[in-house]
Amino acid sequence: MPNTAHFRFPAEPRAAHRNPPPAVALSTNRTTKEACSMDYSVALVTGASRGIGAAIAAALIAEGLVVHALARDAAALAALADVLGPNLKPLPADVRDISGIAAALGDIALDVLVNNAGGVASVRPLQSQTPDETAETIALNLTAPLHLMQIVLPGMVRRGRGHIFNLTSTVASAVFPGTTAYAAAKAGLSQAGRVIRHDLAGSGVRLTEIAPGRVETEFYLRAFDGNREGLRESMYTHQRALRPEDIARVLVAALKLPDHVDIAEMIVSPSEQAPGGHTFPMLAETPSKTP
Ligand SMILES: NC(=O)c1ccc[n+]([C@@H]2O[C@H](COP(=O)([O-])OP(=O)(O)OC[C@H]3O[C@@H](n4cnc5c(N)ncnc54)[C@H](OP(=O)(O)O)[C@@H]3O)[C@@H](O)[C@H]2O)c1
């Protein structure tokens, strides 16, 4: 370690002490307006019928946005609109039906796109998955978000403003057995975001990837064959998972930053979860067996 005991910062010119710059000098010197991105007013949230998407829709409406809420379950969307009010616009659709969605959106000028719809067809080794399960997982988690960005980006770039959020997962960068197609799709979406961010540089459009760890939703219900109790006991009773509202708060925080600030990627995990690590609980409990 270098010896810094006798180090002195070079003396600053006296003038700098006589006329210290105001604390806000940097921002007041800006030639362009310091835009607050919450001037945004219209959002599209996919997978908004429950879980993380419903929480994001609620949070955006609380911030004053109109939210077009896309999911297949029309009744769930209608029930959400009853709770959240007229600023929740149900858009019942399969997110993979890209031409149907484009027609339904028409010329609505979207400021915010949240690519949130996603899912796993099964949690099994690849060789035990059917080709249909693999194709469905890629179409839902990778192809659909890419197609949606193709729909909304031309308008955002033309207007010089907008914010896209891609919900990936910690499986995009860490290894979770039995999730091959899902992990590949999320990793693909993650890398696509890095490329798109380059293509968008200077356009006024931001792109933020949010990679959640474990969040308590119905995400794994299908993999548990609809067994809610089994899912809760296995995944949410003995560990503290995130809540959907936690992800919504993180998203709104990134959205509300001035529009010259672009948070590129966020990994958001429960405090007790360290994805990608390796733990040895048995060794900790029985130290005498430590090799
Ligand atoms: N929960 C977690 O632990 C976790 C962790 C990491 C990342 N994520 C990601 O977070 C996102 C949200 O997951 P979640 O936990 O909230 O899951 P969820 O509770 O299962 O909700 C999934 C949402 O996606 C919609 N959806 C599924 N397939 C669709 C399709 N073909 N077309 C349109 N909408 C569809 C569902 O609505 P309908 O069924 O009504 O269509 C639902 O609104 C996903 O991208 C997921 O990969 C979740």
The ligand as an ORCA input file, in Angstrom:
! r2SCAN-3c Opt
* xyz 0 1
  N     -41.581    -15.017    -10.696
  C     -40.261    -15.128    -10.767
  O     -39.616    -15.715     -9.879
  C     -39.505    -14.520    -11.932
  C     -38.119    -14.497    -11.836
  C     -37.396    -13.965    -12.886
  C     -38.034    -13.429    -13.978
  N     -39.400    -13.463    -14.054
  C     -40.013    -12.905    -15.255
  O     -40.967    -11.920    -14.895
  C     -42.001    -11.879    -15.879
  C     -43.360    -11.946    -15.195
  O     -43.457    -13.190    -14.513
  P     -44.456    -13.441    -13.296
  O     -43.642    -14.023    -12.201
  O     -45.296    -12.268    -13.010
  O     -45.309    -14.628    -13.931
  P     -46.882    -14.962    -13.877
  O     -47.467    -14.620    -12.553
  O     -46.986    -16.371    -14.371
  O     -47.489    -13.962    -14.953
  C     -47.163    -14.124    -16.299
  C     -47.952    -13.118    -17.121
  O     -47.626    -13.338    -18.504
  C     -48.833    -13.503    -19.218
  N     -48.640    -14.404    -20.342
  C     -48.142    -15.648    -20.343
  N     -48.167    -16.174    -21.567
  C     -48.716    -15.217    -22.371
  C     -49.025    -15.148    -23.748
  N     -48.771    -16.175    -24.583
  N     -49.595    -14.019    -24.241
  C     -49.857    -12.970    -23.410
  N     -49.571    -12.980    -22.103
  C     -49.014    -14.096    -21.593
  C     -49.825    -14.059    -18.213
  O     -51.158    -13.725    -18.567
  P     -52.217    -14.707    -19.259
  O     -51.996    -16.073    -18.710
  O     -53.533    -14.084    -18.899
  O     -51.940    -14.630    -20.735
  C     -49.440    -13.300    -16.953
  O     -50.060    -12.037    -16.941
  C     -41.719    -13.021    -16.847
  O     -41.077    -12.533    -18.001
  C     -40.773    -13.913    -16.077
  O     -39.924    -14.640    -16.933
  C     -40.153    -13.990    -13.046
*
